[in-house]
Amino acid sequence: MLERLQKILAEAGLGSRRECEQIITAGRVTVDGKRITTLGTTINAETSKIYCDGALIQKQRKIYYLLNKPKGYVCTNRDELDRLKAIDILQNVTQRIYTIGRLDKESEGLIILTNDGDLANKLSHPKFEVSKTYFVEVDGYLSDTAITALTSGVWLSFGKSRPVRVQNVHKGKQRSRFEMVLKEGKNREIRRMLVECNYKVRILRRIRIGNLYDPTLKIGKYRKLTDHEAARLYALAGRVDEKVKGNSSPRPGQKAHKKRSTR
């Protein structure tokens, strides 16, 4: 399968795609003995010998983890403020991984970490409308007027938010708890919607990504995705299971895990 050279280098842990583009244009990479300096070059990483600064580059096996992110962690690979990063929770992972989408620092819950750039890009693209379900706790009594506003869309600085589904509502005088289901979420959108409706968010926790749900996974813990879960992610991204099985590099679906690992 032909892939862009900068993508292969990034997945091998040489840096971000932008950094790998700079490595290529600097003339530091050779493919089958030929120096490559042109961006956009596509090669077959399974059959080609790729060297960077004289060192052989190995194509990385795709890995997929589910993390229940705690509050206080950011979903980025680099942070100028030196804050705690979600990727640092995972131990003994040699591949360069990153999160699919983000949860803000004050939010917690499920997030996928992987080195599969294609899957990450597809699942993050709005056109696939992968639903995400959040548990929310706010101060005060959640009124019917507020529910109507959330389900029809709230005007924010970037325009009107997309309608959401509000379900499993438990109203109280002091606190209200409910779930919100979004198919596309912009930065801190749930918090901004609720502030616009005059509610302070106490808890915001992502509990489901598409069909991916694990109530047994505790905050701060993570595990590998099962073969079935990984295959369903490909289905959500518009790819059939045969593509998972047909790739010559090890992917979920080729060998069943006897036991799910949880840390």
N, C-alpha and C positions, 0 to 999 in steps of 0.2 A: 504494500500500500504506500502510495506516495504521500509524503508529508513535508511541510515547510521546514527547512533546516533550522531556523531560529526556534521553532516549536520543539524540535527534537532536543536541541541544546538546553532549552529551558527545562524540559521535563527530566533531563539528565542532571539537573541541579546546578548549572553554570550561572544561573541568574534569571532575572525576569526576561520576558521576550525582548523588551527594548534594550536591555543590557546585552543580550545575545546577538541582537542586530549589530550593535557596536563591535562586538567581538568578530563578527563575520566581515564587516566593512574594514576592519583593521588588518585583515588578511591572516588571521590567526587559525583559520580552520581549513583543513583539507579533506576532500572526499575522494576515496580511491586514488590517492596520490595527486589529485588536482586541487590547487588552491582556489577556494571560493570566496569571492568578495561581493557578489551580487545578491541583494535581498530578494526574497521570493523564490529562491531556488528550491525545487522540490526533489526529494530523493526517497529511496526505499531504505529505511534504517535497518531492515532485516538482512539485506544483502550487501549493503555498502559499508566500507570501513571509514569511519569518521574520526579524525584526530583534531584536537585543539591544543595548541602549544606542544605538539608532539605526543600528547597522551591520548590513548584510545578512549572514545566515548561509547558507552554501552547504553542501548535503549532500555529505559526503565519499565519495569512491570507496573501496570496500572493497579492502584490501591484505592480503597474506598472505606472511609470511617464515618461513623455517626457519633457526634459529641453532644452531650447535654451541657451546654456552655453556662458557666456561672456568671453572676454579675461581676463587673469590674474588669472583664477581659474584652479586648477589642479584636475584631475580625480582620486583621491585616497582617501581611508578612513583615512590614517595616513600619515602625512608629517613631517619629522624631521626638516624641515626648517620653519614650522609654516606658510605656505602659505595659501591663501584662497582656500577652497575646494568646489567643485561643489555640494557635498551632503549637505553642510551647507545652500545652497540657499533655500532648501525645508523646510517649517515650519510645526510644529505640526505632524511630522511623527515619531511614536514611534518605528516602526520596524527598524531593522538594514538593511539599503539598501546600494547598491553599483552600480557603473556604469557598463554597458555592453560595454566593450571596453574602449578606451580612446581618448580624444582630448588633444593635448599638450597645455601648458599654454597660448601660444600666439594665439591659434586657437579658433574659436567660432563655435556655431552651435548646431545641434540636437544631443542629447545623451539620452539613455534610462537608467533610474534608477529603480532598483527592488530589492526584496529580494528573487527572484526565482533563485536559484543557477543553477538548471538544464537548465533553459532557457538561462541564461547568458553563461554557458559553451558551449552550443550547438550553439548559435548565434555567439560566438567568434571563433568557430572552423573553420579553413580554408576550410575544405571539404564541408561545406554548401554554401560557396561562396556567402554570402549575400552582394549584391552590396551597395555601399555607394557613394553618389554624393556630390561633393564639388564645391562651387563657389570660383574662384581664381582670384585675381587681382595682376598683376606683373608690374614692371617697364619696359618700353620699348615696342617695337613692337614684337609680337609673330610670329616668322618666320615659314614658312612651314617646314623647316628643324627641328625645335624644336618640332613641332606637330608630325612629323614622328618619331622622337626619342622617344617621350612620348608614342606613340601608339604601338611602337614595343618593348619597354623596354630599360632602361638605366642602364649601369653598375655602381653599387655602391659598398661600402665596403663589403657588405654581398653577393655580386653576382649581377646578372642581375635582375632588377625589372620586375614584371609581366606587360604585356601590359595593358594600360588603354585606355578608350575611352575619346576623347576630343570633346566637342560639344558646341553649342551656343557661338561661338567665335566672339568677337568684338575687332578688332585690332585698336590700336592707336599709334601714334608716342611716346607719353609720357607714356601711360598706356595701357595694354591689359587686357581684362576680358573674362573668359571662364569657362567651367565646366569640371571637371575630374571625371570619374566614375571608381571606383576600386572595385574589388571583394575580395581583401585581402590587408590590409594595415599594413606595419611594422612601427616601431617607426619613426615618422617624415619623412615618405617616400616621400610624395609629395614635401615637402620643399627640401629634398635632391636631388630629381630628377630635380627640377627646378634650383637649384644651379648648378648642373652638366651641365645644359643647359645654364648657365650664366644669370639667371634671379633672381631678388630679389623679394620675395613674400611680397606684401603689405597687402593683405587680404586673409585669408584662412577660409572658413566657410562651415561646413557640412550642406547641405540643404535637404538631403533625406537619409533614411535608408531603403533599400528594397523598399517597397511601402509606407513607412511611410513618410508623407510630410505635413507640416503645415506652409504655408507662413504667416499666421496671428499671429503666436506665436512670440512675441517680444523677443529681447535679454534680458536675465536675468529672463524671465518668464517661468512658467512650468504649466503642467496640467496632470490630470490622463489620461491614455489611455482609449479610448472607448472599449467596448466589441469586436467590429469588429476588431479594430486595434490589440488588444491582441491576438485574435484568429488567425489573419494573421501572427503574430510573431511565434506562435506555428507551423503554417504551414511551415514557412520558416525554422524552426528548425527541420523539418521532423516529426512533430507530428500532428495527425489529431485532429479536433475540439472536437471529442468525449472524448478525454482525458481531455480536459479542463472542459467539462460538467460533466464528470464522477467522478471527484475528490470530495470527501465529504466535503473538506474545501472550503470556498467561493473563487471562482475564477471569472475572467471576463467571461461573457457569461451566468452566472447564474441569474443575475439581471441587467436589463438595467438601465443605468444612465439616468435620466430624463434631466439632464443638465450637460454639460461638464464644469468642474471647471478650471478656469484660474487664475493664480496669477502672 
